[in-house]
Amino acid sequence: MKKLIFLTFIFSMSLILNAQKTTLKVYGLPVDTLKTMVEKHPKYFEHLKNVWLKSPSKIKQDELMLLYYGSVFMKKYAPVKEDKTVEQIAKYTGQLDFQNAIKEGEKLMEVYPLNSRLYMLLGYAYKKIGERQKSKYYYKKYGDLLRIPLYSGSGKDFDNGFVIRIISDEYLILNQKNLEMVQQEVRYHNKIPFDVLLVKPVSKDNKRMKVLPKDKLYFNIYLPYFVGGHKTYKMVQEEAMRKYKIHKKTTKNKRH
């Protein structure tokens, strides 16, 4: 019975996920076109990733844009896992354990080279131990990378929402604009999900608000929500199939 329920769930989810198509564009480039580019030229994107890791000054801004959004269609893209893993580096810095933050953070760069928050945390950790040159290096990488989603839109409405590859970039953009979130909701516009944040300027006091602010920022979360969610679902599917010992059927070519 459990197997039947599970297989019914798999079939239903597959129909939903396979039906997802988008007209989303980033910097005028259709996301579907970008996906095709990654699938047809994986070595080119691996090359860009290696340049970004080893010689970031040699990568152009348009190449970094392709890499930032193209990483969504690379094999290791798992935004939920990525955010949770990088959170550990934030815990180290919060505990003033800067040496472990640096040690573990530099390891994670190889795994999550397009994580803006990771570079910010490394820049901060190196600053705290007095290594200014390395701090400056990582802060620059952070700024160069965050500039991609920051200038992908104005964030003022659905049509001009910031297009992000991972949810943590929302809060980094808020930080850049000296804003803080008051409320958050997920809304759909033309079948695309958005995080709509009610925001206000950062305040030093913790006084209770009597009237909610009216300013909103819109974040297009199609990539982490649908593309990332699809991959997360596939991992859950494979784990469940192993648990219940369900094997995929393979079709053998018949001999005539």
N, C-alpha and C positions, 0 to 999 in steps of 0.2 A: 504493500500500500504506500509506504514511504517513497519507494522508487517511482511509482506512478504519479504521485503528487509532485515529486521533484522534476520529473520529465515534463509534466504539464507546465510547471513554472518556467522551465528552460525554454520550451517552445513559445510561450507567451512573451517572455522577455526578448527572445530573438526577433520576433515580429516587430516589437516596439523599437528595438535598437536599430534594426536594419532599415526601418522606415525613416530614420532621421536623416534628413538632407537639409542643407543650409545654403543661404545666399550670402552668408557672412563674408565680409572682406576686411583685410587688415592692410592699411596703407594702400588701398586700391587693388590689392591682390586677393582674388577669391580663395578662401580657405581650402576648397576642394582642389584647386590648382596646386596649392602648396603641398597638400597631401600627396598628390601625384608626383610632384617633384621629389619628395622624400623617398617615395617608393621606387621611383625609377633611377634616382641618383643617390643612393645611401652613402656611397663613398665620399661624395662631395660634402655632405653634411657632417660626416665623421671628420673630414679634413677641417671644416670650419670650427668644429668643436675642439680639435687639437690645437689649432691656432689660438683660439680664445683662451684655452688653458695655459699654454706655454708662452705665447707672444701676443697678448691682447692688443698691444699698440698697432699690430699689423692688420688687424681686422677692421674693415670699414663698417660704418654705421648701417648701411643697407644689408651687408652680410650678417651683421649681428641681429638685425631684424628678422632675416630669414631663419637664422639659427634659433632665436628665441621662440618663434611660433612653430618652426619646423620640428623642434624637439618634441612637440606634442604628438607627432606621428612616428617618433622613434620608439624602439622596443621597450626601453626602460621607463617610459613616462607613466608615473603613478602618483598623481598630485597629492592624494590623501596621505600615502605613505611618506612622501617627500616632506610634506609639512610636519608630520609627526616626528620624523627623524631629525630634522633641523631644529625642532623645538628643544631637543636635548642640549644643543649647543647654547641656546638661549638660557637654559637652566644653569649651565656651567658659568656663564657670565653673570647671571643673577646671584650666584653663590660666590662670586669673585674668584672662581677657579679658572683663571685666564689661561693657564698652561694647558689644562685639559681641553678647554674650548678651542685653543689653537691646534693642538695635536689631533683631536677628533674632527675639527672643522676642515683641516687641510686634507684629511682622508676623504671626507664627504664630497669635496670638490670634484673628484674623479667620477663620483656616482651621480651628483646633481650639479653639473657645471653651470646650469642656467638659473640657479636659485639666488635671487637678489638678496634675500634676507641673510643667507649664509655669508656673502661677502661683507655685508654691513656688520655682522657679528664679529667676523675676523678682523675687520678694520678697527672695531671698538676694542677688541681684546689686545691687539698689538699696541694700540695707543696706551692702554692701561699699564702695559709692562715697559713702556718707554721706547718701543721700536717704531720711531716715527716714519721711516721710509717704507716699511712694510705696511704700516697702518694707512699711509697715503696711497699705496699701491692697491690695497683691497677696497678702500673707500672709492677710488676712481673706478674700479671694476663695478662696484655697486651702483655708482651714479650712471655709468655708461649703460648698464643693463636695465636699470629701472626706467631710464629715459624712453625705452621702447614702448612699454605700455602707457607711460605717462603722457606721451604725445600721440597715442593712437586715437585719441578723441578728447573732447572737452569735458565729458562726464556730465553734461548738463541735462541730457534727455536720452531716450532710448536710441535714437538714431545716431547719437554721438557718444555712446558709452565707451569707457575705457575697456579695451579688449585685453584680458589677462590670461596667462597660462596656468596660474596657480593662485589660490585664494589669498595667501599671505601677501601678495603684491597689492591687494586692495588697501591693506593697513599701512603699507609702506608709502603708498600714494597719499593717503590721508596725512601721514606724518610729514611728507614733503610740503603739503599745503597747510600745515599747522592746524589741522582739523581733527575732531574726534567724533566718533559715532554715538548717536543717541538711540536710534532704532534701526533695525534691519529687516527687510522682507525680500522674498524671492518672488519676482513677477515675470510673466511671459509677454513678449511683444513679437509678433510675427513668428511664433513658435520657437523663439530663442529666449532662454532664461537669463534674467538679470538679477544681480544683487542691487537693490535700491536702498541706499543708506541715507537716513536723516542725520545731518551733521551740524556741528557748531564749532566755532573757534575754540582751540584748547584753552582751558581756564585753569588757574592755579588753585582756586578754591573748590570745595566739594559741596557747594550749596545746592539744595534741591531746586530743580527747575519748576517754575510755576506755569510756564507756557512753553510748549514744544516749538523748536525752531522750524522754519519753513524750507530751509536750504536742503537740497538733495543731490546726491551723486549717484550716477548710474554705472554699474560695472557689468560688462558683457561676460557671462561665465559659461558660455557654450563649450569652450574647450575643456576646462576642468570638469564641468558638469556632465556633458554627454560623451566626449571623447575619452576623458580620464575615467568617467564612470563606467563606460563600456569595458575598458580594460580591467577595471577592478572587478566588475561582474564576471568577466571571463576567468579571472583567477579564482573567484569563489566557486564558479562552475566546475573548474578542473579539480579543486580540492574536494568538492562534494562528490564528484564522479569517482575519485579515488576512494573516498570514505565508503560509498555504497557499492564499490566494485563494479561500476557501470563502464562498459567499454564501448568506444565509438565503433560503429559499423563501417567496414571498408568494403568498397565494391571492387570485385576482381574482374579484369577483362576476360570476357568469354572468348574461347578459341573457336573459330569457324573452320 
